[in-house]
Amino acid sequence: MPIPPTLRWLAIARRHPSAWLLAVQLLGVLVYPAMDDTAAGRAAVGTFGIAVLGLALWVVQRSPLGTWLALLLAIPSVVFSIAAVLLGKTGLGITAQLLESLLYFYTAGALIAYMLQDHKVTRDELFAAGATFTLLAWAFAFAFSVCQQWYPGSFLATNQTPFRTWMELLYLSFSLLSGVGLSDVVPVHPQARALVMLAQFCGVMYVALVVSRLVGLTMLEHRQK
C-alpha cells in the first residue's frame, strides 16, 4: 500500500527538524525588511519570532541537553512579548528580548552538542550546522538590541538616530559571525564593543571547531567507502 504524500512529508520533517528551523530563519531574513517599518509589521515579526521559538524547542529535544531550561526561557519570553505589545511597556519587551537571546544561545549550544555526540555526519547534522549559525546570529542581534536599550547610542550608522532597527542589528550580527565585517553599523559604547568582540570570537571558534570537524568526518567517511 503506497504511503500518502502527507505522511511522507511528516516523516521527513520529523527526521530533519534542523532543516525546518534553518529554512524558517532564512525566510525571516527575506521578509523582515518588509515588516520592520510599521507597527503591524513589527507585530508580525513578533509572531514570526514565536514560531521560531517553537521550532527551537523542537530541535532541542534531539540534543543531549535537557529541554527544561529551554522551556523556562521560552515561556516567559512569549508572555513578556505579548504583554509588551498589549500594555505598551518597553521594559517588558526588553526582558523578552533578553530571554530570547539566552534561549537562542542555549539552542545553539544544544545543536553543537547534538553534532558532537557521534562520529558519523548525518544529513540532519549538516542542516544543524547552518541552523546553529543562524541561531547565533539571532542571539547576538537580540543581545545588541538589549544593549542599545540599556545604553542608547551604543551603535551608530549612516543615519544619526540613537536606535538601530532590528534588520540593522541582524545584519551586523551576520557580518561579525561570518568574519566578513561588511557592515555600516559601528559599536561606539564599551558594552556594545564587548558584545561585538564576543560575536567575532564565537564566529571564528564555530568555524574552527564545529564546521571543520564536520568537514573532517565527512572526508574520512568518503575515504573509508
Buried (B, 14 or more C-beta within 10 A) or exposed (E): EEEEEEEEEEEEEEEBBBBBBBBBBEEBBEEBEEBBEEEEBBEBBBEBBBEBBBBBBBBBEBBEBEBEBBEBBBEBBBBBBBBBBEEEEEEBBBBBBBBBBBBBBBBBBBBBEBBBEEEEBBEBBBBBBBBBBBBBBBBBBBBBBBBBBEBEBBBBBEEEEEEBBBBBBBBBBBBBBEEEEEBEBBBEBEEBBEBBEEBBEBBEEBBEEBBEBBEEBBEEEEEEE
